[in-house]
Amino acid sequence: MGSDLTGGSLAVCTVGALLLYAAARLWWALWGRPKSIERELRRQGIPNTIYGLFNTDLKDEAVGTACAWSSPSPTATAPPNGPTHLFNT
């Protein structure tokens, strides 16, 4: 009169539980959290656009991308890569 779970079925249950957990986390990251932030902003009276998974502000994205590509990157003022202060002796 022991447990009816064998090693294989226990592994299947564990993998199933992990997949369910991963699906819940993915749902929260892609849908739950943005919708809760949207509700909170609306409650505070802050205007915002309605969130949709594949619905973005394409016009704003296009304007921002065009603006970013129109000006060169300020590479001359960027700090050097790596810890060069360690080698200045």
N, C-alpha and C positions, 0 to 999 in steps of 0.2 A: 504494500500500500504506500508506494512512494509517489513522487511527482510523475506526471505523464509527459513532461517536457523532456525531450532528448536534447543532446547537444546541438543537433542541426536545427530543430524547431526553436530552440532558445536563441540561436544566432539569427534566424529569420525574424523573430520578434524584435530583437535588438536592432537589426538593420531597419526594420519597418518603423520602429520608434524614432530612430535617428533621421530617417527620411521625412517623417511627419514633422519632427522638430525643425528640420531645414526648410520644409515648405512653409511652416508657420513664420519662421524668421524672414524668408523671402517675401511672403505676403505683407508682413509688417513693414519691411524696408521699402517696398514698391508701392504699397497702397495705404496701409493703416496709418503710418506716421505722417505722410504728406496730407492725408485727409484730416487728421486730428490737428495739424498745424493750421490748415485752412479754416477749420471750425473755430479755433482759438483766435485767429486773426479777425474773422468775421464777428466774433463775440466782442472783441475790443473795438470794433468799428474801423479797422484798417482795411482799405480796399485792396482786393487781390483778385487774381483770375481763378477760375474754377480749375482744379487739378484733374487731369486725366492721364492715364498711363502713357499713351502715345500722343497726347494732345499737348503741344508746346506752343509758345508764342513764336511762331516761325518768322514773323516780320521782325520782331525784336532780335532774334538770333541772327538773322541775315544782316541787320544794321550793325550789330556788334561785331560780327565776323568781318564785314567790309571795313569797319573802322580799325580793327586790329591789324588787318592785312595792309592797310593803306600807309601806315607809318613804320619806319624801320625799328628794329629792336635796339635798345640802347646797350650795345655790347661793350662800348668803350668804358662805361661806368660800372660794369658788372665786376664783382670781386673775383679774384683768381680762384681756380678750383684747387682744393686741397689746402692743407695746413702749411702754407709757405712760411709762416712766422717761426716754425720750428727749425727751419734751415737757415735763417738769417742770423749767423753768429759772427 
